Amino acid sequence: MNMRSDFKSAEKYFKQAAKIFHARYGENHQHTRAAVRNWQSASAQLKKPNPS
């Protein structure tokens, strides 16, 4: 199982979710903020050196 590609698709998914929530609820809605936090943390995980 490749963690890096999992994070890559998680990042893509959360980014997409953030866009959808933003369009539907506006940027200050809790769902939007949660989605943005999620993809930012996925992307931070992605940038960490791989502990293998």
TINU-972409 format. One record per residue (C-alpha): residue in three letters; x, y, z. Coordinates in steps of 0.2 Angstrom, whole numbers, padded with zeros to 4 digits. Each point is the difference from the previous one (the first is absolute). Layout:
! TINU-972409
<"ALA",<X,Y,Z>>
...
END
This chain:
! TINU-972409
<"MET",<0000,0000,0000>>
<"ASN",<0007,0017,-0005>>
<"MET",<-0003,0013,0013>>
<"ARG",<0006,0014,-0011>>
<"SER",<-0013,-0003,-0014>>
<"ASP",<-0013,-0002,0014>>
<"PHE",<0004,0017,0006>>
<"LYS",<0001,0007,-0018>>
<"SER",<-0018,-0006,-0003>>
<"ALA",<-0006,0005,0018>>
<"GLU",<0007,0017,-0004>>
<"LYS",<-0009,0001,-0016>>
<"TYR",<-0016,-0006,0008>>
<"PHE",<0001,0013,0014>>
<"LYS",<0004,0014,-0012>>
<"GLN",<-0015,-0005,-0010>>
<"ALA",<-0011,0000,0015>>
<"ALA",<0006,0017,0006>>
<"LYS",<-0004,0007,-0017>>
<"ILE",<-0018,-0007,0001>>
<"PHE",<-0003,0006,0018>>
<"HIS",<0007,0017,-0005>>
<"ALA",<-0012,0001,-0015>>
<"ARG",<-0015,-0006,0010>>
<"TYR",<0003,0008,0017>>
<"GLY",<0013,0014,-0002>>
<"GLU",<0018,0000,0007>>
<"ASN",<-0004,0003,0018>>
<"HIS",<-0012,-0015,0003>>
<"GLN",<0006,-0014,0012>>
<"HIS",<0000,-0013,-0014>>
<"THR",<0010,0010,-0011>>
<"ARG",<0013,0004,0013>>
<"ALA",<0001,-0019,0005>>
<"ALA",<0002,-0005,-0018>>
<"VAL",<0014,0013,-0002>>
<"ARG",<0008,-0006,0016>>
<"ASN",<-0001,-0018,-0006>>
<"TRP",<0008,0002,-0017>>
<"GLN",<0014,0012,0008>>
<"SER",<0004,-0014,0012>>
<"ALA",<0000,-0013,-0014>>
<"SER",<0012,0011,-0010>>
<"ALA",<0011,0003,0015>>
<"GLN",<0001,-0019,0003>>
<"LEU",<0005,-0002,-0019>>
<"LYS",<0014,0012,0002>>
<"LYS",<0008,-0009,0015>>
<"PRO",<0014,-0011,-0004>>
<"ASN",<-0006,-0018,-0002>>
<"PRO",<0004,-0011,0016>>
<"SER",<0003,-0016,-0009>>
END
